[in-house]
Structure formats: C-alpha cells, structure tokens
Amino acid sequence: MNERRMVRQGDVLLREVAAPRESERVDGARGLQVPGERTGHTHVLEAEVHETRGGRLLMLAEPGVMTHEEHGDVVVPEGWWQPVLQREFVPESRPSLRSNFD
C-alpha cells in the first residue's frame, strides 16, 4: 500500500499507518474517546489500543464506525490508525463559515 488513507470527523483526524514491528495492547483501553473542542461532545471509535515506540495507535481488525453527537457517523476501514487531534480552522477571509458553530 503506497498511499495512506485519512479519515476525519470534526476535530479528529485518523491517519493510516503501517503495522508497527512491535506494539503492546493496552489492557482496559477501549479505543478513541475524545471530547470535541467546542461543545464537549465525544468522538467515539471502538478499537484496540496499542502502545508503540511512536505513541499510541488504534487497530481495527474490521471496519468500525466513529460517532459524534454533532457529526454524521464515519466508517473507518480496517487497519492501523494514528489519531491526530486538530483545531477548528476557519480562514480569516471566510469568517461566515464559523456561524454554524457559534
């Protein structure tokens, strides 16, 4: 696989990564649970959580669904994923884009 996939829901981005050579499953961790930046609603994705040299990764043996109260559900394909928390971006030239969030 040469081109890596990305999945985004609001302020959470998942970047597909190659399977790590070494990882250890984090017992008790149930996947991604990230409060949203503006409302506190939670992004949720059930997945195995693994600790690697580069940080924590999510592993999906089959496709999963990331949910959030304010966004549509997003299907995340099987594979290894690195969660990246982002901030809402609104270009200064288009402040009207923010009106849906205020």
Biotite code that builds the C-alpha atoms (Angstrom):
import biotite.structure as struc

atoms = struc.array([
    struc.Atom([0.000, 0.000, 0.000], chain_id="A", res_id=1, res_name="MET", atom_name="CA", element="C"),
    struc.Atom([1.744, 3.147, -1.188], chain_id="A", res_id=2, res_name="ASN", atom_name="CA", element="C"),
    struc.Atom([-0.895, 5.756, -0.484], chain_id="A", res_id=3, res_name="GLU", atom_name="CA", element="C"),
    struc.Atom([-2.157, 6.053, 3.083], chain_id="A", res_id=4, res_name="ARG", atom_name="CA", element="C"),
    struc.Atom([-5.785, 6.840, 3.828], chain_id="A", res_id=5, res_name="ARG", atom_name="CA", element="C"),
    struc.Atom([-7.080, 9.533, 6.174], chain_id="A", res_id=6, res_name="MET", atom_name="CA", element="C"),
    struc.Atom([-10.435, 9.756, 7.918], chain_id="A", res_id=7, res_name="VAL", atom_name="CA", element="C"),
    struc.Atom([-11.708, 12.947, 9.530], chain_id="A", res_id=8, res_name="ARG", atom_name="CA", element="C"),
    struc.Atom([-14.642, 13.748, 11.775], chain_id="A", res_id=9, res_name="GLN", atom_name="CA", element="C"),
    struc.Atom([-14.734, 17.299, 13.125], chain_id="A", res_id=10, res_name="GLY", atom_name="CA", element="C"),
    struc.Atom([-11.525, 17.999, 15.013], chain_id="A", res_id=11, res_name="ASP", atom_name="CA", element="C"),
    struc.Atom([-10.318, 14.368, 14.968], chain_id="A", res_id=12, res_name="VAL", atom_name="CA", element="C"),
    struc.Atom([-8.171, 13.073, 12.109], chain_id="A", res_id=13, res_name="LEU", atom_name="CA", element="C"),
    struc.Atom([-7.115, 9.443, 11.768], chain_id="A", res_id=14, res_name="LEU", atom_name="CA", element="C"),
    struc.Atom([-4.060, 8.764, 9.612], chain_id="A", res_id=15, res_name="ARG", atom_name="CA", element="C"),
    struc.Atom([-3.479, 5.249, 8.374], chain_id="A", res_id=16, res_name="GLU", atom_name="CA", element="C"),
    struc.Atom([-0.033, 3.927, 9.279], chain_id="A", res_id=17, res_name="VAL", atom_name="CA", element="C"),
    struc.Atom([1.913, 0.775, 8.550], chain_id="A", res_id=18, res_name="ALA", atom_name="CA", element="C"),
    struc.Atom([1.569, -2.025, 11.093], chain_id="A", res_id=19, res_name="ALA", atom_name="CA", element="C"),
    struc.Atom([4.226, -1.463, 13.748], chain_id="A", res_id=20, res_name="PRO", atom_name="CA", element="C"),
    struc.Atom([7.001, -4.020, 14.145], chain_id="A", res_id=21, res_name="ARG", atom_name="CA", element="C"),
    struc.Atom([6.464, -4.007, 17.883], chain_id="A", res_id=22, res_name="GLU", atom_name="CA", element="C"),
    struc.Atom([3.436, -2.995, 19.898], chain_id="A", res_id=23, res_name="SER", atom_name="CA", element="C"),
    struc.Atom([1.759, -3.886, 23.137], chain_id="A", res_id=24, res_name="GLU", atom_name="CA", element="C"),
    struc.Atom([-2.003, -3.886, 23.538], chain_id="A", res_id=25, res_name="ARG", atom_name="CA", element="C"),
    struc.Atom([-3.159, -1.512, 26.270], chain_id="A", res_id=26, res_name="VAL", atom_name="CA", element="C"),
    struc.Atom([-5.413, -3.500, 28.603], chain_id="A", res_id=27, res_name="ASP", atom_name="CA", element="C"),
    struc.Atom([-8.632, -1.755, 29.541], chain_id="A", res_id=28, res_name="GLY", atom_name="CA", element="C"),
    struc.Atom([-8.424, 0.808, 26.725], chain_id="A", res_id=29, res_name="ALA", atom_name="CA", element="C"),
    struc.Atom([-11.499, 0.687, 24.509], chain_id="A", res_id=30, res_name="ARG", atom_name="CA", element="C"),
    struc.Atom([-10.497, 2.857, 21.600], chain_id="A", res_id=31, res_name="GLY", atom_name="CA", element="C"),
    struc.Atom([-10.883, 6.525, 20.823], chain_id="A", res_id=32, res_name="LEU", atom_name="CA", element="C"),
    struc.Atom([-12.918, 8.738, 23.160], chain_id="A", res_id=33, res_name="GLN", atom_name="CA", element="C"),
    struc.Atom([-12.122, 12.405, 22.527], chain_id="A", res_id=34, res_name="VAL", atom_name="CA", element="C"),
    struc.Atom([-14.236, 15.337, 23.741], chain_id="A", res_id=35, res_name="PRO", atom_name="CA", element="C"),
    struc.Atom([-14.880, 17.830, 20.945], chain_id="A", res_id=36, res_name="GLY", atom_name="CA", element="C"),
    struc.Atom([-13.123, 21.185, 21.067], chain_id="A", res_id=37, res_name="GLU", atom_name="CA", element="C"),
    struc.Atom([-16.188, 23.427, 21.175], chain_id="A", res_id=38, res_name="ARG", atom_name="CA", element="C"),
    struc.Atom([-19.114, 21.506, 22.685], chain_id="A", res_id=39, res_name="THR", atom_name="CA", element="C"),
    struc.Atom([-17.579, 18.731, 24.740], chain_id="A", res_id=40, res_name="GLY", atom_name="CA", element="C"),
    struc.Atom([-19.493, 16.081, 22.803], chain_id="A", res_id=41, res_name="HIS", atom_name="CA", element="C"),
    struc.Atom([-17.363, 12.984, 22.409], chain_id="A", res_id=42, res_name="THR", atom_name="CA", element="C"),
    struc.Atom([-15.877, 11.359, 19.310], chain_id="A", res_id=43, res_name="HIS", atom_name="CA", element="C"),
    struc.Atom([-16.019, 7.576, 19.889], chain_id="A", res_id=44, res_name="VAL", atom_name="CA", element="C"),
    struc.Atom([-14.448, 4.692, 17.963], chain_id="A", res_id=45, res_name="LEU", atom_name="CA", element="C"),
    struc.Atom([-14.234, 1.186, 19.419], chain_id="A", res_id=46, res_name="GLU", atom_name="CA", element="C"),
    struc.Atom([-10.783, -0.205, 18.579], chain_id="A", res_id=47, res_name="ALA", atom_name="CA", element="C"),
    struc.Atom([-7.810, -1.991, 20.087], chain_id="A", res_id=48, res_name="GLU", atom_name="CA", element="C"),
    struc.Atom([-5.318, 0.471, 21.538], chain_id="A", res_id=49, res_name="VAL", atom_name="CA", element="C"),
    struc.Atom([-1.626, -0.370, 21.164], chain_id="A", res_id=50, res_name="HIS", atom_name="CA", element="C"),
    struc.Atom([1.410, 1.334, 22.664], chain_id="A", res_id=51, res_name="GLU", atom_name="CA", element="C"),
    struc.Atom([4.322, 1.660, 20.235], chain_id="A", res_id=52, res_name="THR", atom_name="CA", element="C"),
    struc.Atom([7.653, 3.485, 20.217], chain_id="A", res_id=53, res_name="ARG", atom_name="CA", element="C"),
    struc.Atom([5.986, 6.316, 18.336], chain_id="A", res_id=54, res_name="GLY", atom_name="CA", element="C"),
    struc.Atom([2.962, 6.583, 20.637], chain_id="A", res_id=55, res_name="GLY", atom_name="CA", element="C"),
    struc.Atom([-0.465, 5.036, 20.811], chain_id="A", res_id=56, res_name="ARG", atom_name="CA", element="C"),
    struc.Atom([-2.148, 3.597, 17.750], chain_id="A", res_id=57, res_name="LEU", atom_name="CA", element="C"),
    struc.Atom([-5.603, 2.207, 17.093], chain_id="A", res_id=58, res_name="LEU", atom_name="CA", element="C"),
    struc.Atom([-6.001, -1.163, 15.394], chain_id="A", res_id=59, res_name="MET", atom_name="CA", element="C"),
    struc.Atom([-9.195, -2.204, 13.682], chain_id="A", res_id=60, res_name="LEU", atom_name="CA", element="C"),
    struc.Atom([-9.425, -5.847, 12.616], chain_id="A", res_id=61, res_name="ALA", atom_name="CA", element="C"),
    struc.Atom([-12.567, -4.926, 10.666], chain_id="A", res_id=62, res_name="GLU", atom_name="CA", element="C"),
    struc.Atom([-14.212, -1.636, 9.702], chain_id="A", res_id=63, res_name="PRO", atom_name="CA", element="C"),
    struc.Atom([-15.561, 0.404, 12.618], chain_id="A", res_id=64, res_name="GLY", atom_name="CA", element="C"),
    struc.Atom([-17.812, 3.426, 12.996], chain_id="A", res_id=65, res_name="VAL", atom_name="CA", element="C"),
    struc.Atom([-16.672, 6.694, 14.573], chain_id="A", res_id=66, res_name="MET", atom_name="CA", element="C"),
    struc.Atom([-19.628, 8.505, 16.158], chain_id="A", res_id=67, res_name="THR", atom_name="CA", element="C"),
    struc.Atom([-20.244, 12.015, 17.480], chain_id="A", res_id=68, res_name="HIS", atom_name="CA", element="C"),
    struc.Atom([-23.457, 13.757, 18.510], chain_id="A", res_id=69, res_name="GLU", atom_name="CA", element="C"),
    struc.Atom([-22.996, 16.635, 16.031], chain_id="A", res_id=70, res_name="GLU", atom_name="CA", element="C"),
    struc.Atom([-21.406, 14.884, 13.054], chain_id="A", res_id=71, res_name="HIS", atom_name="CA", element="C"),
    struc.Atom([-22.536, 12.081, 10.811], chain_id="A", res_id=72, res_name="GLY", atom_name="CA", element="C"),
    struc.Atom([-21.122, 8.650, 11.549], chain_id="A", res_id=73, res_name="ASP", atom_name="CA", element="C"),
    struc.Atom([-17.870, 7.900, 9.722], chain_id="A", res_id=74, res_name="VAL", atom_name="CA", element="C"),
    struc.Atom([-16.830, 4.397, 8.666], chain_id="A", res_id=75, res_name="VAL", atom_name="CA", element="C"),
    struc.Atom([-13.166, 3.724, 9.420], chain_id="A", res_id=76, res_name="VAL", atom_name="CA", element="C"),
    struc.Atom([-11.648, 0.888, 7.353], chain_id="A", res_id=77, res_name="PRO", atom_name="CA", element="C"),
    struc.Atom([-9.710, -1.937, 8.982], chain_id="A", res_id=78, res_name="GLU", atom_name="CA", element="C"),
    struc.Atom([-6.047, -1.258, 9.651], chain_id="A", res_id=79, res_name="GLY", atom_name="CA", element="C"),
    struc.Atom([-3.691, 0.674, 11.912], chain_id="A", res_id=80, res_name="TRP", atom_name="CA", element="C"),
    struc.Atom([-4.583, 4.309, 12.631], chain_id="A", res_id=81, res_name="TRP", atom_name="CA", element="C"),
    struc.Atom([-2.820, 7.208, 14.329], chain_id="A", res_id=82, res_name="GLN", atom_name="CA", element="C"),
    struc.Atom([-5.265, 9.653, 15.934], chain_id="A", res_id=83, res_name="PRO", atom_name="CA", element="C"),
    struc.Atom([-4.406, 13.333, 15.459], chain_id="A", res_id=84, res_name="VAL", atom_name="CA", element="C"),
    struc.Atom([-6.350, 15.988, 17.341], chain_id="A", res_id=85, res_name="LEU", atom_name="CA", element="C"),
    struc.Atom([-6.921, 19.109, 15.314], chain_id="A", res_id=86, res_name="GLN", atom_name="CA", element="C"),
    struc.Atom([-8.343, 22.548, 15.932], chain_id="A", res_id=87, res_name="ARG", atom_name="CA", element="C"),
    struc.Atom([-11.211, 24.022, 14.011], chain_id="A", res_id=88, res_name="GLU", atom_name="CA", element="C"),
    struc.Atom([-9.851, 26.016, 11.086], chain_id="A", res_id=89, res_name="PHE", atom_name="CA", element="C"),
    struc.Atom([-11.748, 28.997, 9.739], chain_id="A", res_id=90, res_name="VAL", atom_name="CA", element="C"),
    struc.Atom([-9.866, 31.145, 7.233], chain_id="A", res_id=91, res_name="PRO", atom_name="CA", element="C"),
    struc.Atom([-9.929, 34.863, 8.061], chain_id="A", res_id=92, res_name="GLU", atom_name="CA", element="C"),
    struc.Atom([-11.144, 35.536, 4.543], chain_id="A", res_id=93, res_name="SER", atom_name="CA", element="C"),
    struc.Atom([-14.318, 33.484, 5.185], chain_id="A", res_id=94, res_name="ARG", atom_name="CA", element="C"),
    struc.Atom([-15.472, 34.127, 8.795], chain_id="A", res_id=95, res_name="PRO", atom_name="CA", element="C"),
    struc.Atom([-19.062, 33.324, 7.798], chain_id="A", res_id=96, res_name="SER", atom_name="CA", element="C"),
    struc.Atom([-18.081, 29.640, 7.857], chain_id="A", res_id=97, res_name="LEU", atom_name="CA", element="C"),
    struc.Atom([-17.940, 29.849, 11.645], chain_id="A", res_id=98, res_name="ARG", atom_name="CA", element="C"),
    struc.Atom([-21.589, 30.976, 12.017], chain_id="A", res_id=99, res_name="SER", atom_name="CA", element="C"),
    struc.Atom([-22.856, 27.378, 12.165], chain_id="A", res_id=100, res_name="ASN", atom_name="CA", element="C"),
    struc.Atom([-20.770, 26.770, 15.278], chain_id="A", res_id=101, res_name="PHE", atom_name="CA", element="C"),
    struc.Atom([-21.386, 29.894, 17.371], chain_id="A", res_id=102, res_name="ASP", atom_name="CA", element="C"),
])
